[in-house]
């Protein structure tokens, strides 16, 4: 069965964006992206780079881990603000929103249904794993459905911002098993965790 993988960049203090939710790696962002970080993505997770970056880097590699990407409305609208209606045309692209009635990307699928039910349906289909891009609210809604976490941990603290999971996420402690890790010279870590069997944490 396909896995739902939350593949996400996080600061050392557990934030994925600043308080305003804007793209922290954009032109006015505060989140530095080192060359070895980009190179690692390009060689190991090429499908997670948006189309513009893939074109600039000459990436034509097939999808290695994922063939589907999921994101919430706020995350999707960051791309729209930058004039990009579909940053991932090389993936099946689903946007979850109960307020949007249409999206400008013709290949983007708009989903208003329960995210967890939709993910369980996607998991039963054939294909590669499913990439949960974010944001925090969608990650919170899918908290119990996530099978694997890949945290791109940046050597950065920001003090406040949007956490890995929305603060609305239900309290449900779970244990995770570290199954892989990569350390880059720039200080970034790629940490891969599998949800532990019977993973509700015990006090």
Buried (B, 14 or more C-beta within 10 A) or exposed (E): EBBBBBBBBBBEEBBBBBEEBBBBEEEEEBBEBBEEBBEBBBEEBBBBBBBEBBEEBEBEEEBEBBBBBBBBBBBBBBBBEBEBBBBBBBBBBBBBBEEBEEBEBEEBBBBEEEBBEBBEEBBEEEEBBBBBBBBBBBBBBBBEBBBBBBBBBBEBEBEEBBBBBBEEBEEEEEEBEEEEEEEBEBBBBBBBBBBEEEEEEEE
